[in-house]
């Protein structure tokens, strides 16, 4: 899985918390990779959880897998679907939180340009980036609880 087209598949709890991620080759389809990824979440305490997915994951097989795992799929049908289904539009709006997490990940040059030849090194930098992003968010939150910085005269 080398190259600039490597895809990152990610499960996120919110805009700042990645639960788990995986890599796939750029030429691989999203839905088959997503199904492999979803199977790893079986019996991990995610039952009755909404799974908000991109339209790339809207295949019947993927939605059925989510249901079989005891989770609730939230994905809009593609426009050319013969028999579209209902989905919770308000919950689906939260998908942008995951998109924002990806945007922050890709703001790190080493992630968006994939300089690393080895997957293990690339995975490390994704983990590192997630930690840095979390530390930045914690630092920002501390700035709003009344801490005050004053210049020190030496």
N, C-alpha and C positions, 0 to 999 in steps of 0.2 A: 504494500500500500504506500507507494512513494508518489510524490508529485504534488502539484498545486491543486489538484482536483480532489484530494482526499476529503471525505465528508466526516463531519463530527455529528453523531447522533447523541442527544442529551435528554435526560429526564431531570426536570427541575421542579423543586417544591415551590419556588417563588422567583422573583426577579434577581435574587442574590444567592440562591442556594441550589447548586447542582447536586443531585442525588447520585447519579452515575452517568458515565458517558462511554461511548465506543467509537471506533474509527471504521470506515469502510472505504473501499476504492471509489474513485469518482465515477467510474462507469457502472457501478452497481446501483440497482434500483433502490429507492428509499423504503418502499413497503416491505420487501423481503428482509432487508437488514433490520428494519424496525420490529418485525415479528420475532426475529432471533433475539433482539434486545429485550422485547417485552417478556419473552419466556424466562429470562433471567430474574424477573421480578416476582415470579410465582412464589407463593407462601412467604413473602417478605413483609406482610402487614399492610399491603396496599388495597385490600378489598374495600369495596364501597367508595373508592376514590375516583374522582373525575379524571379521565385521561384526555387532555386537550391536545389534539393532533392537527398538524398541517394537512391540507388537502392531498398531499402526496401519499398520505397513509390511509386514505379513505376507502380502500378496497374492502369488499365484503369479508374476505378472509381475515384481514387485520382487525376489523371491527368485531368479528365473531370471537377472535382470540381474546380481545379485551374483555368481552362479556364472559367468556369461559373462565377467565382469571378472576372474575368477581368484581371487575372494575366497570366504570360507566364511560363509554366512549363519547367524546364531544368533538365532532368533526362535521363540517358542512359537506353536503354532497357536491360533487362537481356539477357544473351547469348542464352537461350532456347526459346525466343520469336519467334512465327511463323511469325508475321508481325512487324518487328522492325521499328522504326521511326527515323527521323533525329532530332538531337539536337545540340545546339551550344557548341562545345567542348571547345572553349576558355572561355566562360562564366562558364562552368561547372568546369573548373580548379580553380575557386574561392571558390569552396566548401571546400578546405583545410583551408580557413580562419575560418570557423565554427569549423572544426576539431581542429584547434589550440586553439580556445576559449574553447572547451571541455577539451583539454589537460591541459590548465591552471586552469580550474575549478577543475579538478581531481588531481591537484598537492596539493590541500588542503586536508589533511587527513580526515577531518570531512566530506567532500563530497564523496571522493572515497570509504570510508569504511562504510558510512551510519550508524553512531552510534545512531542517533536519532530515537526514537520510534514513535514520532508524526510527521505527514507530515508537520504541520505548523512550527515546529521547523526546520525541514530539509529545507523547503522553505525559511525560514529566513536566514539560513546559505548560501543557494545558492545566495540570494540577497546580503548578506554581502560579499560573495566572489566576486561577480560581481563588487561591489563598490570598494573593495580593489584592484582588478585587474585594474579597470579604474584609480584609484588614482596612482597606480604604473606606468601605462603607461603615465599619465600626468607628473609625476615626471621625468620619463626618457626623455620625450620630452623637459622639461625645461633644462635638463642638456646639451642640444645641442644648446642653443640659446646664449651662451656666458657667462653664469653665472660662477663665479669662486669662489671656496671655499678656504679660507686660514686658516691655524691654528692660534689660538688665544693664545698668551702668557698670562698666569695669574700670 
